[in-house]
């Protein structure tokens, strides 16, 4: 009887915790989602207005972190049949970015990562050619074949700051991201290098037609929170002469 009471109490507490999650839809221009703790209980989920049916994709985002260990996840998209249909992460140990297409990983080396500075990243993939490419801080990778040449279809679970090992969950401590993520846009096409360059420079760039940071429906949990983007540059006395 005592075990049953404990189980019921656990279920009630979990239900209360889930009921406290709030889904918002706002323009997050000049805002960030902050992930301040190395914990699997903090995350942000993005909610597109439609299911996926796309044969090409571009995901762009900016992140700011001081992580030098682990394999923090920046963007993770799962479907019921594929826990890693599309994802983007940074390996601090190996100093390389990783993209996963239809559960198939591909690594990109030699791209820059700035510690405690904003990093702008774009990842593209086309089902027709099967080629993937990454851009980090205006530096382009080579094109690499990745994943089966099939379109993205179905209802996605999109998570920032965690790596999904199953549909809508299954987080692991080694993949937890700490820092800021901002300006997340997902396009149903491969953007041109000129359009990507415009995004990198922060000018009037093309907003995502699938995920749009300027009109974003999202849910955050744990210690994750929305804050104003910090645009502060500190100068030494020598710089001011």
Secondary structure, 3 states (H helix, E strand, C coil): CHHHHHHHHHHHHHHHHHHCCEEEEECCCCEEEEECCCCCCCEEEECCCCCEEECEEEEEEEEECCCCCCCCEEEEEECCCCCCCEEEEEECCCCEEEEEECCEEEEEECCCCCCCCCEEEEEEEECCCCEEEEEECCEECCCEECCCCCCEEECCEEEECCCCCECCECCCHHHCCCEEEEEEEEECCCCCHHHHHHHHHCCCCCCCCCEEHHHEEEEEECCCEEEECCCCCCCCHHHHC
